[in-house]
Amino acid sequence: MRSLLTVLIAALVVSGCALSPQRIEVDPQVQVKASNVGHNRSIQVLGVDSRGKNEFGSRGGVYDETALLIPSNDIKAVIADTVRNGLQSLGFNAFNPGGDATTLEVRLEQLDYIPEPGSVVNRVDLNLVLQAEARRGPTTHTGTYKSSVEHKTPFTPSLAQNRQMINDILAKAIERLLQDPEMLAFLAGADFPGDSE
């Protein structure tokens, strides 16, 4: 009887270390200072998820291969809408672009959630790469926006904490895109914004 009780307690301890999957709503809150830098230039925004996998990563723990963080909505649409709203605040026409619009393709190349090894997770690293390519006729302008963040927590992060971490790093990358002076200059009509006079 004692051996059976020991086995049951051990099973409960192990199951207590197992983490269940989490579905993350991607909803980055981007801060943009309104301006008229765009002078109503038309921009066609496209969002792309180039990561090659659906999950952001694993929450770690004993069964890390099943304790995945999975987006609950369409990342491509979220990125496009967020960038579109930001450009509109900067004076571009991103909601009703005309036939002569500059195309801005924003690609999420990487968004990795990496927990520390072991059954107890008190540290998480996030790595993100966002790439933007603007095209107008034969001319293109690209920008790459990378971020790496380490989060330390006294306990394994909750769903709310993971949602916040993922949305924060994505929001910061999109803000850097929307604050990139050369990208904004190209979108506003300058074909070679990095060239000196």
C-alpha positions in Angstrom: 0.0 0.0 0.0 2.8 2.4 0.9 4.6 1.7 -2.4 1.4 2.4 -4.3 1.0 5.7 -2.5 4.6 6.6 -3.3 4.0 5.9 -7.0 0.8 8.1 -7.0 2.6 11.0 -5.3 5.5 10.7 -7.8 3.0 10.7 -10.7 1.3 13.9 -9.3 4.6 15.6 -8.9 5.6 14.9 -12.5 2.3 15.9 -13.9 2.5 19.1 -11.9 5.7 20.0 -13.8 4.0 19.3 -17.2 2.8 22.4 -18.9 -0.2 22.6 -21.2 -0.3 24.4 -24.6 -1.3 28.1 -24.7 -3.1 30.0 -27.5 -1.7 33.5 -27.8 -3.7 36.4 -29.2 -1.3 38.5 -31.3 -2.3 42.1 -30.7 0.7 44.4 -30.6 -0.1 47.9 -29.2 2.0 50.3 -31.2 2.7 53.9 -30.2 2.9 56.3 -33.1 3.2 60.1 -32.8 0.7 61.5 -35.4 2.3 63.6 -38.2 1.9 64.4 -41.9 5.3 63.0 -43.0 3.4 60.9 -45.6 1.7 63.8 -47.4 -1.2 61.4 -48.3 1.1 59.1 -50.4 -0.7 55.8 -51.2 0.8 52.7 -49.6 -0.4 49.1 -50.2 0.6 47.1 -47.0 1.1 43.3 -47.1 1.7 41.2 -44.1 3.7 37.9 -44.4 4.5 35.2 -41.9 7.8 33.6 -43.2 8.6 31.6 -40.0 7.9 28.2 -41.5 6.1 27.0 -38.3 2.9 27.9 -36.5 4.1 27.8 -32.9 6.3 30.5 -31.3 8.1 27.9 -29.2 7.6 25.7 -26.2 6.8 26.7 -22.6 9.4 24.1 -21.4 8.9 21.8 -18.5 8.8 18.0 -18.6 6.8 17.6 -21.8 8.1 20.6 -23.7 7.3 19.1 -27.1 3.6 19.4 -26.4 3.6 22.6 -24.2 3.5 24.9 -27.2 2.7 28.6 -27.6 0.4 28.9 -30.6 -1.1 32.0 -32.1 -4.9 32.1 -31.9 -5.4 34.6 -34.8 -3.9 35.4 -38.2 -0.4 36.9 -37.7 -0.2 38.2 -41.3 -3.5 40.1 -41.0 -2.5 41.6 -37.6 0.9 42.8 -38.9 -0.7 44.4 -42.0 -3.4 46.1 -39.9 -1.0 47.4 -37.3 1.4 48.8 -39.9 -1.5 50.2 -41.9 -2.9 52.0 -38.9 0.5 53.4 -38.0 1.2 54.7 -41.5 -2.3 56.3 -41.6 -1.3 58.2 -38.4 1.8 59.4 -40.1 -0.2 61.0 -42.9 0.0 58.2 -45.6 -3.0 56.9 -47.4 -2.8 53.2 -46.3 -6.5 52.4 -46.2 -7.6 53.3 -49.8 -4.4 53.1 -51.8 -4.6 54.0 -55.5 -3.2 52.1 -58.5 0.1 54.0 -58.2 0.6 53.0 -54.6 4.0 52.0 -53.2 3.9 48.4 -51.9 5.2 47.7 -48.4 5.6 44.0 -47.6 6.3 43.4 -43.9 7.6 39.9 -43.2 7.9 38.2 -39.8 11.1 36.2 -40.3 11.5 35.0 -36.7 9.7 35.1 -33.4 11.1 32.5 -31.1 10.2 31.9 -27.5 13.0 30.0 -25.7 12.5 28.8 -22.1 15.5 27.9 -20.0 16.2 24.2 -19.8 14.8 22.1 -17.0 11.4 21.3 -15.4 11.1 24.8 -13.8 11.1 27.8 -16.1 12.2 31.1 -14.5 13.8 32.7 -17.6 12.6 33.1 -21.1 14.5 34.5 -24.1 12.6 36.0 -27.1 14.2 36.6 -30.5 12.5 38.5 -33.3 13.4 39.5 -36.9 11.0 41.7 -38.9 11.9 42.6 -42.5 10.2 45.3 -44.6 10.5 45.7 -48.3 9.1 48.7 -50.1 8.7 48.6 -53.9 7.9 51.4 -56.3 8.3 50.5 -59.9 11.9 49.1 -60.4 13.1 50.6 -57.1 13.1 48.9 -53.7 14.1 49.8 -50.2 14.5 47.3 -47.4 14.8 47.5 -43.6 15.5 44.8 -41.0 14.4 45.2 -37.4 15.8 42.8 -34.9 15.1 42.4 -31.1 16.3 40.0 -28.4 14.8 40.2 -24.9 15.4 38.2 -21.8 12.7 37.9 -19.2 13.3 36.6 -15.7 10.3 35.6 -13.5 10.0 34.0 -10.1 7.4 31.5 -11.5 6.8 29.9 -14.9 5.1 32.6 -17.0 1.3 32.6 -17.2 -0.8 32.9 -20.4 -1.2 36.6 -19.7 2.6 37.1 -19.2 3.4 35.2 -22.3 0.9 37.2 -24.4 2.4 40.4 -23.1 6.0 39.3 -23.8 5.2 38.3 -27.4 3.1 41.3 -28.2 5.6 43.7 -26.6 8.6 42.5 -28.7 6.5 42.6 -31.9 5.2 46.0 -31.1 8.7 47.4 -30.6 9.8 46.0 -33.9 6.9 47.6 -35.7 7.5 50.9 -34.0 11.1 50.8 -35.2 9.9 50.3 -38.7 7.4 53.2 -38.4 10.2 55.4 -37.0 12.8 54.5 -39.6 13.6 57.8 -41.3 14.9 56.2 -44.5 11.9 53.9 -44.9 9.5 56.7 -44.3 11.3 58.9 -46.8 11.1 56.2 -49.4 7.4 55.7 -48.8 6.9 59.4 -49.0 8.5 59.5 -52.5 12.3 59.7 -52.2 13.7 56.9 -54.4 17.2 57.0 -52.7 16.6 58.3 -49.2 20.0 57.2 -47.9 22.0 59.1 -50.5 23.7 62.3 -49.4 23.3 65.5 -51.4 
